[in-house]
């Protein structure tokens, strides 16, 4: 029989009560633990938030203090920053916080915060702090030429620190950029995006500074004498990299001492027959003139090609020490430099004939940032008729400005800013004959390369070459713009749209000198402007069709490396405007289209118009799902 005594039943009831009580106790304990964990995570989250916000607020203060050379105050600010990032890192890498990173749905946000705190602490301690230590001891005035010499040893000592800092910033940027923000809570995703943008803004200039510190000592002759050819580009006769290299100069550097040792003009070089050997692809696009005339070496937008060709021409015609590198600049670069040096008095000229001509002219006796561009690109042609004297004037101006820089005239920090600004404007180019140095240059905008590591993504180019054989490009006003259309197959079509306007006087044929208009010598009506417009598409894209003022036209179609190239020629009478369009299809790159344009007398912001998208394209340039539906 089953024992159903009251005592046995009571035992069962007690067991059930005991188990229930135990479960309640466990549930209560878990609840307490969860509440405690939640409270601890909230506390740690608040620590992260407050310390990172304090860090963001203090960084501009540190920058201002360093720029103002208030290093004592900057040191205190840096100490505060290190304290804040250390506390943020401790909170964001707390064991419980890291464990929360394993949770479904919200775990990714916890992990992202951990990465941000680690990156912030790394940036302050492994990049900012070491650089600040060097800044404290670096004599910035030593970077200014004194009696023609620059002390490059401080830069050499700074190079390892800059390289380490640049690497830290790059690694932190890559770490945060690799986080999938679509999986994060908005409260985390938005600040993370801001952090990536901030690091992106810093990493490029820091990488450039690191490369400069590695390059400059040797290029300034610290390890032996160097010889450089300088091409002074004249934007009044446009070339793909800026302007015809009419005036030439040779600069030597040894142990930081720089000297202008020779000058000349492209016209003095004459024709090279047979022409120098150049890349066959580029010769097909730009003709044999590329290797036949110094004036034509930069018909190609690929500055390394132009530099190597110019080096070969100078060495063949002039001899002397081998050329170790080539520098190119235009009158706007001279204006930027003058903003640092202050006005440069031209004084007496060695050739009395130039002095006599200038005495009877209204050309300025002192060059300033405001007058140097119109003087060199327009006024000189109106008031000095003889081309030989024009070349001598350009050479004299270059010599005077070089002497001002070499003599340490002006503010050293402003001079560095002027050179950085010129590079940012794509008006300053540099090529080195030494492979290791050129590898570093190739990673910067100074390289002026149309192919290679700096030309990736949806990169487009619009370049101009004068076809008038005159100095009429001073009167051309240009705009260039990319138009993008997205398709369902994942490809995009882009149109490079260009407008050219001839703003020369309607009576230019009568009022402008023949040397400016060309005097019909090149088969172009005086006052008219003939331009060869060259458009480059991104790698693997296809050149499709072209239009002039909306009408389909045939065009020259080529390839440079793996980039498609189109060429169209137009001729404008005074007052006329033309619109050119070249279409590129099958663009597979998903990044936003980027347009590079020949630097001219205009500001780039006036020339390059914003990307215009037709259809519904997302931020990466693809058609949105809504549009596909």
Phi, psi and omega in degrees: 000148178283134180281108181243032181294155179302328182292317181295317178299322180297322178297318179297317180296323179295319180297316180297319179297320181294316180295318180298318180295320179298316179298320179296320179295317179297315180299319179295318180297315179299318179299318179297316180298315180297317178298318179296316179298316178298318178295320179294318178296321178296319178297313179296322178298320178295321177299314178301310183300310184295318183287322178290322176297320177296322178297312180300322182289330185274336184301312177300325178298316178299316180301313181297320182292321179293315179299322180280359181063026174271075191287332178297312178294322180297323178297319178294320178296319178298320177301317178298316180299316180297322177296316182294316182289329177295317179294319179296319180294318179300319180289317184283347177245014175307139182307318180293322179296318179293324177296324178296338178293346179271352182291148176292153176070297186264352183300323181300325179292321177296316180297320179298318178298320178301315180297321179296316182293321178295316181296317180299317180292320178297315182299315182291317187272331184256348180239301186292311184298312178298321178294323179295321177301321179288322180299323180299327184257349185283131176268096184296330179295337179293340179281352177273133178301134175235118184053039176082008182233141175246131177278108186267354182299320177303322178293318180299320179291329182282337188305312181298322179294316178297319181297317179295317179296317180298321179295319179298314180297317181296315180296319178296318178299313181297320181298314183283325180293334182282355179281131179284102184289343181292342181267000187259157172293146181304326181295341179257320185297317184293310176298327178297317177300320178295322179294318178297316180297320180295317179293324179296323180292329183273324192293322182294311177297325180290320175299319179296317179296321179297315179296320180298318180294329177283325186277314194300316181305309181291321181289338176270012173086020179294333182251014181139160185296146177233151178231129183235138173265130180250124176259116178264106188278134181256106185290352177290340173233095196290144171229166187304323180270359177150299182192168180298132180280075186286315181259139183235150177213154176240128179243135174249150178224131178211122181052040178082354180269126183248143182214142174272112190251346181200153176218159179189187178227154181297324182296329178294337184287334180070194181267144177260115183223107009288156180288159178290149180287127176230171180305124183302322180300314182289325177296324179295323181284316192250005175080171181290349177300335182305322180252009184251336183224136175301325181296345187246003184298333182253029165298330175278144176281355182273097187299323176306323177294313180300319183293314180298321180292317179297319177303312181298319180295314181297315182295323180290320184274321190255336182068213180079197182295143177301146179280123182269343181190164181231136178240140175231140178209166180233177183300333178292326174298318177298322178296318177298318180294320180295333177293339178267319183279336191086176182304144178244118178284133181282330176061214182275146176258145181297322179274113181298336180295321177295317179302318180294320179295315182293328179298330181264008182245177177252017177295145186291148176272350179222134181264137181230168176302333184278326188255350187293321182292306178297328179296311185281334186257349183219300189300322184298326181286330180285335188243350173235110187279323186285121180303324180297320179289326175300314179299319179295323179296314178301316180297319181294320179297314179300320180296318181295317181292320177299317180298322179295318179292311182296331180277000177080019180292134176095197187259125184296318181294323178291327178295316177298317178300321181296319180289321177297316179300317180296322177293317179299330180276002183059037179249354182236123183236153181214136175224139180241141179282345178274126188300316182297320179290320180294328177299322177289316180299323184298342179271006184235168177289344177298336184293328181059039185270140176267347175222163177116191189294335181273357183246083180232177180067202181277071183266129177237158177219141172234120186232153185236138173231130180295137175242008183269339187058049182207195184240043185270351185290348173300335184261004181268134173247134189232153164224153177218142185207148172260134173245127184244136174233125183268153179230166184287342184275007178089354178262161174238155169248134177241147172241127172270112184252127185230137171241139177233134179230130176270108182262012179297155177304147180300332178259033184303325181300330181263329189262341180260145180299153179301328181295333178278314183278341184095343177057029179068008182297328180265012180084010179253131179304131179307133183096337177279159179230121177258131184227134170262113180262126183244129179240132177251136172259175179285166180306137174076352178287169180243136172278127187255276187229171180215153179222146170239119184052040175085352182261131178300138180221153173288155180214156175286131183238126185219179171225139174238108190065233177254023180254135176284144184227131175241145181228130175229144179245133177229158176224129185239133170278162178307133179089349182275152175231143177229146176244126182246138177225131175233130186259136175238127182246174179056041176279113186268343182292138184265351178287161179292140181300136179239134185243126173254139184226145176309128175290133181232194179291343179276156172289141183301326180296335178278333185271309187273112181271157183297150175303135178243124183252133176250147188083198181245100179249140177276185186298333181270003176093007180260160178288138181285159180296327179297321180291323180294326179290000000 
